[in-house]
Amino acid sequence: MKSKASQTISTDLRGFLRLLEKHKRLRVVQRPVDIRNIPYEVLRSERKGKAILFKGIKGYQGALVSNLLGGREFVALALGCSPEETLREYVRRMNHPVKPVILSRGPSQEVIRTKNKMDARLLPALTHCEKDAGPYITAGIAIARDPETQIRNVSINRIQITGPQELLINIPQHLGHIQAKAEAMGKPLEVAVAIGNHPVELITACSKAPFGSDEFELSGGLRESPLELVSCKSISLQVPARAEIILEGEIPPHTKKEEGPFGDFMGYYVPATKSHVFQLKTITHRRGFIFQAIRAGSVEDGHLLSLSREAVIYSALIEKEIQVESVSLHTMLFNCFVSIRKKHEDEPGAVISTAFDAYPWLKYCVVVDHDVDIFDARDVWWAVGTRSCPERGTVLIEDSPGFYRDPYRLHQSKLGIDATAPLGQWNEFERTRIPEPSRKK
Ligand SMILES: Cc1cc2nc3c(=O)[nH]c(=O)nc-3n(C[C@H](O)[C@H](O)[C@H](O)COP(=O)(O)O)c2cc1C
């Protein structure tokens, strides 16, 4: 049953774009543009807090959309709740997965391209950063099944387009684990990549669900209704019926090629590395498809990666009966702000240690009172400046493992800051307010 907080979630990307338009959060570029100028235009749009839709790209097929989740309000719109409810709703709904349903046909297969009609280079994939090795698909959800258990995995992985039917896919996490199992059996791994999805599918593809969870069931949970799938044309997988584009193919065993460099989520280039070949078999798409692009390190990327990690920290704190208002990793995935309604003076310390235990990549954790806006870094720094005492209110944890790619050992220690006001002194720490304007004429 749908909760009071949730409104009906649109079924696909097109529905979400209509919603953004209604909320004046979509900029539409009607004239055909040069693909090389798109990353800059997307960045401008990100700064203005708007998603952007390019109706035409010179020399390419289809339209292109980016910055779909360019703000917290966008995530709330995607989930059909208010920004304040987003984290709570995410946690609640992710705990109630709903199995997908399989339809006999769907718009994602309106056009079917095989053999010489199939060329991945015709997709308007972007070279997002100056030194990227070439065009990358960055908003495709990769779907595969564990060859042992048949359980589905869905994840976003960067995919470099290197030829008409050859792509390179970076799979260090669950998908890599599944591929290694197939390789050990001497088998190729069937993979489908769906591009142009409703944000719910992107959010669940980025979830921190344990290995062996079916992210499409989590999509159903977030939607509070089943996700609609169709069967692929050339492989034995099911894909979202209303996605814009589907790439069907396989990862052959023992076949890697040089991929990258690539501008990553931290805002640095990851050097060229050996990645798996993804061999294309079929492309299906909607008529007049919309390609989606996400720049790693963008606001949108940050929202996708942070929500599930915020949820992990939030749930751990709730379990300890801490009255958490919210959790934010929005400045950078390694920095966490937590707002609480403090009940005793030891609580901020407990929040800090719980957050570090729950999410080991975390490097800094600042705890503030409920009256501080943790989605505004200035407000958090105001609280640090006016309510913390470096001598008493900081926790330094040495030799504590953090983010794994760390040749200079920058991420192997942690710092917590208690920036909450002393208990019982609320009168002295009441924030000044400007009086409301008088409504009398
Ligand atoms: C734009 C974007 C690009 C990403 N690229 C990769 C990638 O290339 N490799 C990777 O392991 N994770 C990548 N991720 C993060 C994963 O999608 C995310 O960690 C997900 O939870 C992994 O799924 P899994 O837990 O099923 O392995 C990317 C996320 C986004 C939003």
Ligand as a Chemical Component Dictionary entry (heavy atoms), coordinates in Angstrom:
data_LIG
# 
_chem_comp.id                   LIG 
_chem_comp.type                 NON-POLYMER 
_chem_comp.pdbx_formal_charge   0 
_chem_comp.three_letter_code    LIG 
# 
loop_
_chem_comp_atom.comp_id 
_chem_comp_atom.atom_id 
_chem_comp_atom.alt_atom_id 
_chem_comp_atom.type_symbol 
_chem_comp_atom.charge 
_chem_comp_atom.model_Cartn_x 
_chem_comp_atom.model_Cartn_y 
_chem_comp_atom.model_Cartn_z 
_chem_comp_atom.pdbx_ordinal 
LIG C1  C1  C 0 27.796 8.189  -13.007 1  
LIG C2  C2  C 0 28.225 6.966  -12.231 2  
LIG C3  C3  C 0 29.258 6.175  -12.695 3  
LIG C4  C4  C 0 29.677 5.061  -11.978 4  
LIG N1  N1  N 0 30.684 4.293  -12.471 5  
LIG C5  C5  C 0 31.079 3.213  -11.801 6  
LIG C6  C6  C 0 32.105 2.373  -12.329 7  
LIG O1  O1  O 0 32.614 2.604  -13.406 8  
LIG N2  N2  N 0 32.484 1.312  -11.591 9  
LIG C7  C7  C 0 31.900 1.020  -10.385 10 
LIG O2  O2  O 0 32.261 0.025  -9.758  11 
LIG N3  N3  N 0 30.931 1.786  -9.859  12 
LIG C8  C8  C 0 30.504 2.867  -10.553 13 
LIG N4  N4  N 0 29.504 3.653  -10.030 14 
LIG C9  C9  C 0 28.969 3.361  -8.695  15 
LIG C10 C10 C 0 28.095 2.123  -8.687  16 
LIG O3  O3  O 0 27.044 2.197  -9.600  17 
LIG C11 C11 C 0 27.511 1.892  -7.291  18 
LIG O4  O4  O 0 28.567 1.811  -6.349  19 
LIG C12 C12 C 0 26.672 0.656  -7.203  20 
LIG O5  O5  O 0 26.145 0.532  -5.907  21 
LIG C13 C13 C 0 27.449 -0.584 -7.555  22 
LIG O6  O6  O 0 26.529 -1.644 -7.670  23 
LIG P1  P1  P 0 26.781 -3.039 -6.987  24 
LIG O7  O7  O 0 26.705 -2.738 -5.509  25 
LIG O8  O8  O 0 25.657 -3.884 -7.479  26 
LIG O9  O9  O 0 28.121 -3.481 -7.422  27 
LIG C14 C14 C 0 29.044 4.746  -10.762 28 
LIG C15 C15 C 0 27.986 5.518  -10.303 29 
LIG C16 C16 C 0 27.564 6.621  -11.026 30 
LIG C17 C17 C 0 26.411 7.433  -10.514 31 
# 
loop_
_chem_comp_bond.comp_id 
_chem_comp_bond.atom_id_1 
_chem_comp_bond.atom_id_2 
_chem_comp_bond.value_order 
_chem_comp_bond.pdbx_ordinal 
LIG C1  C2  SING 1  
LIG C2  C3  SING 2  
LIG C2  C16 DOUB 3  
LIG C3  C4  DOUB 4  
LIG C4  N1  SING 5  
LIG C4  C14 SING 6  
LIG N1  C5  DOUB 7  
LIG C5  C6  SING 8  
LIG C5  C8  SING 9  
LIG C6  O1  DOUB 10 
LIG C6  N2  SING 11 
LIG N2  C7  SING 12 
LIG C7  O2  DOUB 13 
LIG C7  N3  SING 14 
LIG N3  C8  DOUB 15 
LIG C8  N4  SING 16 
LIG N4  C9  SING 17 
LIG N4  C14 SING 18 
LIG C9  C10 SING 19 
LIG C10 O3  SING 20 
LIG C10 C11 SING 21 
LIG C11 O4  SING 22 
LIG C11 C12 SING 23 
LIG C12 O5  SING 24 
LIG C12 C13 SING 25 
LIG C13 O6  SING 26 
LIG O6  P1  SING 27 
LIG P1  O7  DOUB 28 
LIG P1  O8  SING 29 
LIG P1  O9  SING 30 
LIG C14 C15 DOUB 31 
LIG C15 C16 SING 32 
LIG C16 C17 SING 33 
# 
